[in-house]
Each structure stands twice: as structure tokens, then as C-alpha cells.
Amino acid sequence: MSQIKLVELPAKKISFKKGSNGTKYVYYTVKSYRNEKGNPTSDEVSIGKLDEHTSKLIPNKSYYEGFPIEREDTPERIQSTGYISIYFHLAERIALTFLLKQNFPEQADSIFALAAYMMAHGNVMMIYERLTEDTQHKHIPVLSSQQISTPFANFAEEHRNAFLKE
């Protein structure tokens, strides 16, 4: 006989309904709204039964569809390579990274990273640091909000002109 796997109850958006045999069924609120008469209502889905002895959930199929179980080998954190890798590949192809390194040897990686961020997210830099911490790319430095303006402040006019000319 297979062992029933008990799981913790979701912390929010659950309700209980008692069946005719006294079993407590657990429902999860998928959507809350007001109906056409203006009364509060909700769409719920049954996610299992309450185990009275442990106060844990005996999950059903709907539970596993809405709350996928983490495997033991699930990483704690996933790092992105997405748009940064694409931009870097394109920049390499058109020799932009070479020109940046030639004209701004100390700031090339920072300039590229900030420009790539701006292309993807606009010029509001308030989430740059958080996004770069989650990005795995050797040419993308993590810069704090205080460090972001440094690469731009240190541009020499002749380096800027040489870069634009090339």
C-alpha cells in the first residue's frame, strides 16, 4: 500500500468545506471578484482534504497542478543569460565590443552592460543592480546605484569622439 504524502497547507487564499461524512475539504481561491449584483464572490478549486491528526493537506491532482512540488535537486536560484547574451553576441559580430575596449579600456564592460540594460528596460536604472545579480555573464559587472554613473562621468572627450568616428 502506498504512503499518502502530506503537504503543508498554503498560507493564504484557502477555505474549508465539510462533506456529508465529516471530511474537511480544502479549497484554494483562484479568483476573487464582485458578481453582476455587486456581491463578493470567488472561483475556487478543491486541492485536497485536511488530515485532522496533523492539520496538513492530503493533496489531490488539482493541488499538484497549481502547486508543483519542488524536487530535491531544484536550484535555489536561477541565473538568466537571455538578452545580455544576445546583445553581447551581436556586439561581438559588429566589433562593437572591440571598439569599446579600444576606446574605453577600463569602462568597456560597464558601458556595454548599462547600454544593454537600457535597450531592454529603458533608462530608469533603479533595478539594474538586482537584475545583474541574477545574470550570469562574465562581461556584466554588478554595479550598485552609486557606481552606475561612474563609467559615464569618466569619459574623456577625445575617447568619445574617437569611438563615434570609428
C-alpha positions as CSV (number, residue, x, y, z in Angstrom):
1,M,0.0,0.0,0.0
2,S,1.4,3.4,-1.0
3,Q,2.2,6.0,1.6
4,I,0.0,9.2,1.5
5,K,2.2,12.2,1.1
6,L,1.0,15.1,3.3
7,V,2.0,18.7,2.5
8,E,1.7,22.0,4.3
9,L,-1.4,24.0,3.7
10,P,-1.0,27.1,1.5
11,A,-0.6,30.1,3.8
12,K,-3.3,32.2,2.0
13,K,-6.4,32.0,-0.1
14,I,-7.8,28.8,1.3
15,S,-11.2,27.8,2.7
16,F,-12.7,24.7,4.2
17,K,-15.9,22.9,3.4
18,K,-17.2,20.0,5.4
19,G,-18.5,17.0,3.4
20,S,-21.5,14.9,4.5
21,N,-19.3,12.3,6.1
22,G,-17.5,15.0,8.2
23,T,-14.4,15.2,6.0
24,K,-13.0,18.7,5.7
25,Y,-12.2,19.6,2.1
26,V,-9.7,22.3,1.3
27,Y,-10.4,24.8,-1.4
28,Y,-8.0,27.3,-2.9
29,T,-9.3,30.7,-4.2
30,V,-8.2,31.2,-7.8
31,K,-10.0,34.5,-8.4
32,S,-12.0,36.9,-6.2
33,Y,-14.4,39.4,-7.7
34,R,-17.8,41.0,-7.4
35,N,-20.6,39.4,-9.4
36,E,-23.2,41.2,-11.6
37,K,-25.2,42.1,-8.5
38,G,-22.1,43.6,-6.8
39,N,-21.8,40.8,-4.2
40,P,-18.3,39.5,-3.4
41,T,-17.7,36.0,-4.9
42,S,-14.8,33.8,-5.8
43,D,-13.8,30.9,-8.1
44,E,-12.3,28.1,-6.0
45,V,-10.8,24.8,-6.8
46,S,-10.6,21.8,-4.4
47,I,-6.9,21.0,-3.7
48,G,-7.5,18.1,-1.3
49,K,-8.6,17.0,2.2
50,L,-7.4,18.1,5.6
51,D,-5.7,15.5,7.7
52,E,-7.3,16.1,11.1
53,H,-4.4,14.5,13.0
54,T,-1.6,16.6,11.5
55,S,-3.5,19.6,10.2
56,K,-1.7,19.1,6.9
57,L,-3.2,18.7,3.4
58,I,-3.8,15.3,1.7
59,P,-3.3,16.8,-1.8
60,N,-5.3,15.8,-4.9
61,K,-4.5,16.2,-8.6
62,S,-5.6,19.9,-8.7
63,Y,-3.1,20.7,-5.9
64,Y,-0.2,19.3,-7.9
65,E,-1.3,21.3,-11.0
66,G,-1.4,24.6,-9.0
67,F,1.4,23.9,-6.7
68,P,4.1,21.9,-8.4
69,I,6.3,20.1,-5.9
70,E,9.9,21.2,-5.8
71,R,12.3,18.4,-6.4
72,E,15.3,17.9,-4.1
73,D,17.7,19.0,-6.9
74,T,15.8,22.2,-7.7
75,P,18.3,25.0,-7.6
76,E,17.8,27.8,-5.0
77,R,18.4,30.4,-7.6
78,I,18.3,30.5,-11.4
79,Q,20.5,32.9,-13.3
80,S,19.5,34.4,-16.6
81,T,21.6,34.7,-19.7
82,G,18.9,35.9,-22.0
83,Y,19.0,39.3,-23.7
84,I,22.5,40.1,-22.4
85,S,24.0,37.1,-24.3
86,I,22.1,38.0,-27.4
87,Y,23.3,41.7,-27.2
88,F,26.9,40.6,-26.5
89,H,26.9,38.2,-29.4
90,L,25.6,40.9,-31.8
91,A,28.1,43.4,-30.3
92,E,31.0,40.9,-30.9
93,R,29.8,40.3,-34.5
94,I,29.8,44.0,-35.4
95,A,33.1,44.7,-33.5
96,L,31.3,47.0,-31.0
97,T,33.0,45.3,-28.0
98,F,36.4,45.7,-29.7
99,L,35.8,49.4,-30.2
100,L,34.6,49.8,-26.6
101,K,37.7,48.1,-25.3
102,Q,39.9,50.1,-27.6
103,N,38.5,53.5,-26.6
104,F,37.4,52.8,-23.1
105,P,39.6,50.0,-21.7
106,E,38.7,50.5,-18.1
107,Q,34.9,51.0,-18.6
108,A,34.1,48.8,-21.6
109,D,32.3,46.1,-19.7
110,S,30.3,48.6,-17.6
111,I,29.4,50.7,-20.7
112,F,28.2,47.6,-22.5
113,A,26.2,46.3,-19.6
114,L,24.5,49.6,-19.0
115,A,23.7,50.1,-22.7
116,A,22.3,46.5,-22.9
117,Y,20.2,47.1,-19.8
118,M,18.9,50.4,-21.2
119,M,17.9,48.7,-24.5
120,A,15.9,46.1,-22.7
121,H,14.5,48.2,-19.8
122,G,14.7,51.9,-20.6
123,N,16.9,54.4,-18.9
124,V,15.5,54.1,-15.3
125,M,18.3,52.3,-13.6
126,M,16.7,51.5,-10.2
127,I,16.5,47.7,-10.8
128,Y,19.9,47.4,-12.7
129,E,21.7,46.0,-9.6
130,R,19.1,43.4,-8.8
131,L,18.8,42.2,-12.4
132,T,22.6,41.9,-12.9
133,E,22.9,39.9,-9.7
134,D,20.6,37.4,-11.4
135,T,22.5,37.4,-14.7
136,Q,25.3,35.0,-15.4
137,H,27.6,36.6,-17.9
138,K,31.3,37.2,-17.5
139,H,31.2,40.7,-19.1
140,I,28.4,42.0,-16.9
141,P,29.6,43.7,-13.8
142,V,27.2,44.2,-10.8
143,L,27.1,47.9,-10.2
144,S,25.4,49.5,-7.2
145,S,23.2,52.5,-7.8
146,Q,26.2,54.7,-6.6
147,Q,28.5,53.1,-9.2
148,I,26.3,53.3,-12.2
149,S,27.2,56.9,-13.1
150,T,30.9,56.4,-12.8
151,P,31.6,54.9,-16.3
152,F,29.8,57.9,-17.9
153,A,31.4,60.5,-15.7
154,N,34.9,59.3,-16.7
155,F,34.5,59.6,-20.4
156,A,37.2,61.7,-21.9
157,E,36.0,63.8,-24.9
158,E,38.7,62.6,-27.2
159,H,37.8,58.9,-26.4
160,R,34.2,59.6,-27.1
161,N,34.9,61.3,-30.4
162,A,37.3,58.5,-31.5
163,F,34.7,55.9,-30.6
164,L,31.9,57.7,-32.6
165,K,34.3,58.3,-35.5
166,E,35.1,54.6,-35.8
